[in-house]
Amino acid sequence: MRTMYLDVSVPRILLTRLLGRVSRSVYFAPTSSLHLSTLLDPPLPAPDWVRVRNHLCGICGSDLHQIFLDIGLDVTPVALPSHKRMYLGHEMIGDVIEVGSAVTDFKIGDRVTRWGRADDCRARGRSTLCRACARGHRVLCQFASEPRHHHPIGGGFGDSYITPAATLLRVHDGLTDEQATLIEPIAVAIHAASRRIAKKGERVLVLGCGVIGFLLMQTIRAYQPECEITALAQFAWQADLARKYGADKTFLAGDDGFAKVAEITGAKLYEGRMNNRMLMGGFDVVFDVVGIESTLNNALRWTRANGDVVIVGVNLHRMTLDVTPVWYQEVNLIGAVGHDVVTWQGESVSTFELAMRWIGDGTLNCEGLITHRFPLNDYRQAFEVAVEKNKYRSIKVMFEISE
């Protein structure tokens, strides 16, 4: 098994982060936590496990946060027990090549994707499900940090992995491998859109024009065709693409955001002391796909009274936030993480299943989202391209896994 992983060691993390101020190459040095290694193929540890050989795997923003150690050691998730080794890559597509004796839902040759971290009640074989797992939101499993007898080995950034069969989903036959790698990010976008479904005539702002942002615009539109979507992009070429993927209006991070919001929504802009600014009025709902301190502070101020802000972007650092809009304007702050089971046209359906349907029936336009492909050996260049979006005009960067 050839696979990429991070060794979770606080001294190594601190050393790499310190040296990384000088050069990004330090994150790939022997002293770093990142490794691309060949391991002995592990046997299936239990009869309900399977082995999968990978074809393709997308590079997610969360992968880059981990690779470049962009995480504070004082944030809430770090207080939880974690694996000493983290296998990278979760936007994968591959074939089942071995099944345990108790596996009945999959057979050798099935094309599959994996839904997530494999730490939930179903993956652990628990007969009684926690509340989150029972409703289908397995990312929020109450027992995700509990000790377990066997750990999944390998991830999408490698040739294969072993995992409980309960973590896999069979991919629809009509989808290409490239489309299948987008199932997971689409499922994330669907869950985010479902956390605050837009209403007819509402003005919606999407902060961030990466792959999740482009998919989110389309899922918002699928839920409510008669809303007005505005996108904030970092670069002009991203704004052009936002209009292709469903935005009615756009503006750039370098623009005067307060003035733009006032212009688009009809809000009243007030200039206060110390260059402090406040809007009365604003967007009905804002989806913050970036999630950093500056975008979240803006989102709270750019939302009308009784409006909603949905945090979609991952930022694993403590932030200084002005939360006065939460009480002064009763702005609702809503979190969104991972995938879920949602109601669509009267049916309860997994966001993974709905993602496959929407790709297949053309509800979602995925053309042009995958911009770069690299063999696994060229991982340094792949990560460089994924980070330097404006230089390479990258959206989704992909690893091609050789046989």
N, C-alpha and C positions, 0 to 999 in steps of 0.2 A: 504494500500500500504506500503510495506516494501522496503526501498530504501536507498542507500548510497549517500551522498552529502558533499560538502565543503561549509562552510560559508565563503564568501569572506570578510574578515575584516583585514585591514592592521595592527592594533595593535595586533590582535590575531596571524596573520602570523609572525610578527616580534618576538613576545614572543616565539612562538613555534619553530621558527628557532634558536633562541638563546639557548633555553633549549635543542634543538635537538643535539647540539654539545656534550652534555653529554651522551645522550642515544637516540637511534632511537625510543624507546617505547613512547617518548614524543609525537610523531606524532599521536598516538592513544589515548592519554589521554583526559579527559574531557575538558581540556583547549585548545585543538587543534581545527582546523577548520573541522576535519573529523568527520562525524556522520553516524551511521547506525541506522535508526529510522523507526518506524511505523507511518505513516500518515493516516489521513482519506482519503479514495478514492475520488479524486476530480471528479466532473462531467465533461463530455465533454463540453468545453466552447463554441464550435461553431459547426454548422452542418457538416463541412468538416473535423472533427477530428475523431480519432479512439483511441481505447484502445488495448494495446498488452500485453499478458502475456509471460514472458521470459522463455526460456529453458536453454540456455547456454550463456555465455559472456566471451570473452577473455580479458586479462589484457594487455593493450597497454603501450608502453613506455611513451606516453604522460600522461596517467593516473598516472604513478609513479612520473613523474615530478610534477604533481599537488599535489599528496598525500604527498610527501616529500618536498613540497614547494621549488622545485629546479627551481626558477625563479627570475630573477632580477626585481626589481621594477622600473628600469630606462630604460627598453627596450621599443621599439616602440609600441608593442601591448597593453602594460599596459596603454598607454595614452588614449586608446579608452574606452568608457563606457562598463561596463560588468555586467553580472547578479550578484546579491548579493548572489545567491545560485547556485552552479554548481553541477548538477547530473552526477555521474560518470558511465562510461561504454558505449562504442559505437560499440563494435564488437559483436553484439548480434543477436540471432535468437529466434523467438517466434511466437505465434499464435495471430491473431486478435480475440478479444473476445467481442468487442463492436464497432459499426460504427454509425457515425452521419447520419442524414437523407439526407444529400447532397452527401454522399460518394457513388460513383458508380464503382470505380476501385477495391474495396476490399469488401470481405464478411467475416462473422464470420467463423473462421476455417482456413483462409488463413495463410500460413507460410510466414513470412516476416522478412526482415532486414531493418535497418534504415541507410540512407546514411550519415548523418552527424548531424550538430548542429541545424538544423531547423530554421535558422535565415535568409534564403535567400528569394528572391522575390517570388518564388513559394510557399514556406511554409507560407509566409505572405499573400498570396492571391492577390498579386499585379497584375493588368491587364497589366501594362507595365513593361517589364523586363529590368534590367540594362544590360550593355554589357556583363558582365561575366556570368550572369545567362542565357542570350539569347544563348550563345555559349555552355552552359552546365557545366561551371566551377563554380558551385554554392558556393564553399568554398570562392571564391573571391567576393562575392556579395557586391555591393557598399552600400547597406542599412543594412548590417548585425548588425551594432551597433546602429541602430535607435530604439527609443521606440516602443513597440508593445502592443496591447491590451491583448493578452493572451500568456503565456509562457508554453512551454512543461514542464511537471512534471514527474520526474522519469527518470531512465536510465537503462543501462544494468546490473549494480550492484544492482539489486533489483528484486522483483517478477513481476513488471508491470510498464508501463508508458503510458502517453497520449501524442499525437503528431498530427500535421496536417497529413492528409493522403498523402499529396504531398511529405512527407519525406520518404515514405516507398517504398520498392521494393519487389515484390513477388519472393520467392526463387524457383528455378527450382526443380521439384519433384524428380529428380534423385540424388540430393545431400543429404548427411547425415547432421544432425545438426552440427556435428564437422566440416565438410567441410564448412558449411554455415558461421560459425564464422570467417573463413579466407577470406570471400569475400571482406570485407573492406580493410584489409592489402594488399590483392592482387591488389585491385583497386588502392591503393596508389603506389604499385610497377609498375603497368602498366603505370600510369601517369608519374612517374619518368623516366621510360625507354623511353617514348614517347617525353620527353623534349629534348633528344639528342639521336636519333636512331643511333645505331652503324652501321657502314658500313662494307662491306665484307673485311676481312683481317685486320681490325683494332684491336689494343690492348686496352682492357678495364680493368680498375681496379675498384673493388668494395671494399670500405673501410667499414668494419663492417659485422659481421656474426651473426646477430640476425635473427628473422623471416623475417623482411623486406629485409635484405640482401640476404637470401636464395631465397626468392621469386623473388627479382630483378634479380638475376643471371639467373633465368629461363625465365623471361619475356624478358630480353636482348637477350637471345638465341632464343626465339620465334620470335622476330623481325628480328634477323640476325643470322642464324645458323653458318655462316662462319666467326665469329670473335673469338678472343682469350681472354678469361676472366681469370683474376687473382683476387684472393680474399685475403684481409688482415684480419686475425683473431686474436683475443686476446688470445685464448687458442688453444692448439693443437687439442683437440677433435672437436672444431668448424671448424678447417681447414679440418679435415677428412670429416665432413659433407658438407663443401663447395664443395669438389670434388664430393660428391654424388649428390648435387643439381646443378652441371653444371660448376663449375670452372675447368679450365685447369691447373692452377698453383695456389699455395698459398704461403704466407709467414706470419710470426707472428709479432705482435706488438713489441715484444722484440728483433727482428732482426734489423740489420742495414738496415733500409728501403731504404736509398739512394743507398746503394750498391746493394740491391736486385732489385730495379727499373732499375739501370744501367745494371745489368746482364740480366734481362728479356727483356728489350726493346732495348738494345744496345746503350743507352744514354751515353754521356761523363760526368763523375763526376769531378767537380772542388772543391778543398778545398781552401777557401779564408781566410781572416783575421777573428780573433775572433771565430775560429771554424765554420765559416759560410760556407755553402755548397750549390752548385748550379749544376743542371743538364742541359746539352744542349741536348735536346731530351726528351723522356719519353713516357708516355701513350697518346693515342689519346683522350681518354675521361676517366675521373675519376668520379665515383658516391660516394659521401661522405655520407654514411648512418649513421654516428656517429654525425658529425656536430659540434664537439667541436673545441676549438681554435687550439689544436695541430694537429688534423687530417686535418682541413681545410688549415692550413699553409702548411702542407706536400702536400696536394692535389694540391695546386697551384704550388708548386715547382716540383712535379713529373709528370706534364703534359707538353707535347711538345709545341713548339711555334704554335700558332693558334689552339691549342687543347681546350678542354672544360671540365669544372668542374661543376657538378650538385650537389647542396646541397639538400640532402634528409632528413638528420637527423635534429631533433628539439633540439635546444639549446637556451633557453630563458635567455641568459646572454650576456652582451656586451663582445666583444672579441677584442684582439689586433692582427691585421692581417698585414702581409707583403704583400701588394697588388701590389708590383712592378712587379711580373710576369704578371699582367693584362695588363700593358702597355709595359714593356720591352720585353715580349714574346708574347704579344697579346693573352693571355689566356682568354677565355670567361668564366665568372662566371654566372651560371644559377640557378635559384631557382625552387623548385618543392614542391607543397603543395597540399595535399588532392587528390581529384578525378576529373575526367574531362570527356569530350566526345572526343574520338580519332578516327582516320581513320584506319580501319583494313580491308585489302583486298578490298579496294574501298568502304567500308561501314562506315558511321559515327555511332559509337556505344558507349554507356556509358561504362566506365571502370568497373562498377559493373556488367553489362550484360556480358562483355567480360570475366571478372573473372569467372562467373558462367559457361560460355561455356568452358573455358580452364580447369576448374576443371573436368567438365563432360566428355570432350573428351580426357583427359589424357595429354594435353599439359603441365600441371603443375603437379609435383609430390609433394603432400602434406603429404605423409606418414611420420610419425615421427616428424612432426613439433609441434604437441600438446603433451607436455611431462608431464604435471601435471594437476590434476583436484581437486578442493576443493569445499565443501559447502560454502555458503556465510558466515556462522557463523565463519568459520576459515580464515577470510580475513587477519588477521595479518600474519599467516603462509604463506598464498598465496602470499602476497606482499613480504615477506622475500625471498621466493623461486624465485620469479620473479626478484628480485634485485641481489641475490647472484648466478649468473649464473654458475660460475665455481664450487662452492660447491655442487650444486644440478644438474648440467648439464641441466639447464632449457632452453627451447626455448620459447614456448608459454604456459602460465599458464592460466587455465580456471576456471571460476566459474560455478558450477552446481546449478541451481535454483530449489529448491524443490517446489512442489505444495502446 
